[in-house]
């Protein structure tokens, strides 16, 4: 449902949140290594996240990526919208160009219920809630290691 880029963005943001809580600002190479994504692709994703104001970056010694307001929750919905675009939430999952409520594809009515539940999940869950579950060892994200 979501692109590889969005998947990497979510992993990167969770990793950044965990590192920021430990007083660290990871660079793109470290993020790429830890979330197991290609370096240049990770750099582009991080640029997009920065351009959308979801994270900040600082160059030089002590630089790296960070959340400007660590207390502000960032929903998965906001991340998906930034990476996939607003139209992501309106398109037919099967790719039919004219599928909508007035011109439904054969599975439209059933899939709308699933799609609404998915959107609700994205609006409810946050990068911070995911990071917290990983920190508490209630969940894993890729091979992400927590150094505590």
Secondary structure by P-SEA (a helix, b strand, c coil): cccaaaaaaaaaaaaaaaaaaacccccaaaaaaaacccaaaaaaaaaaaaaaccbbbbcccccccccccccbbbbaaaaaaaacccccccccccccccccccccccaaaaaaaaaaaaaaaaacccaaaaaaaaaacccccccccccc
